[in-house]
C-alpha cells in the first residue's frame, strides 16, 4: 500500500478537485484574516489543557522547540512556559500578527515567530523537539513534510491530531444511507506514512469530550446538518436523529459527545 499516495488522493473532493483553501495561499490567508477579525480575545479550545498534560510529559525544561502551524496558540504559550525557547512558524501572516499581539500579556519573551511554510522553507535549522498539531491538512507532500520534521529534530518529533469518532448522529445517518462528508484523513494515515518511510512511531490516544450549547433549536439544527451531502432529504427524520443525542433544559440545547486526540511521537532517525 502506498500510504503517501493515499494521503494525496484523500485531499481531492467528491468532484475530483483539491479545495481552493488547500492549494491557494491567498485563499487560505483570507480565511485566517477573517477569523482573526472575529477573534475578540485569546482563548484556548476547551480540550487543549488535557492534551497539554500529555504533551508536557514528552518535553524537557531545557528544550528548544519548533512548533509548526500554531494557529490560535492552543499549545504555544503553554509550551513556552514549559521549555527554554520556542520558535513558531505559520503560513498565515494574520496568525503571526495575532500571536505577536499576545506575547507581552502572556509573558512569553522566549517565543520567536516566523512567517512561512515549514514544508517549503529551505533553511534546515535544528531543534530539540519539533511539534505540530492539526497542521497537516494543506501538506500535499506529506512524506517529505514528515521527513523534514524528522531531520529538523535532535531529540523528538511529535505530530498531533484530533480524531474521531464522528458526531454520533452523523454516523447514524450514514448507516441510514445518507451521504455524509466524513473526515477523509486521520492520524492513522500519519502513522502509516511514517511506517512507509521506515519510521516506527509511538502513539498516545487522549480521551476528550466535546460539549456545545445552543441557545435555540434552529441554531442546533443548522450547526448539525452541515456534513449532509444529499440535496434532498427528510429534515424531520434528520432532526429526530439529532435529538437522540441532545439534552434540552430551560430552552437551551446541549450536545455532548466523545472524541480523541492522537500524539504520534518518535526519536529522529
Secondary structure, 3 states (H helix, E strand, C coil): CCHHHHHHHHCECCCCCECHHHHCHHHHHHHHHHHHHHCCCCCCCCCHHHHHHHHHCCCCCCCEEEEECCCCCCCHHHHHHHCCEEEEEECCHHHHHHHHHHHCCCCCCCEEEEECCHHHCCCCCCEEEEEEECCCCCCCCHHHHHHHHHHHEEEEEEEEEEECCCCHHHHHHHHCCCCECCCCCCHHHHHHHHHHCCCCCEEEEEEEEEEEEECCHHHHHHHCCCCECCCCCCHHHHHHHHHCCEEEECCEEEEEEEEEEEEEEECCC
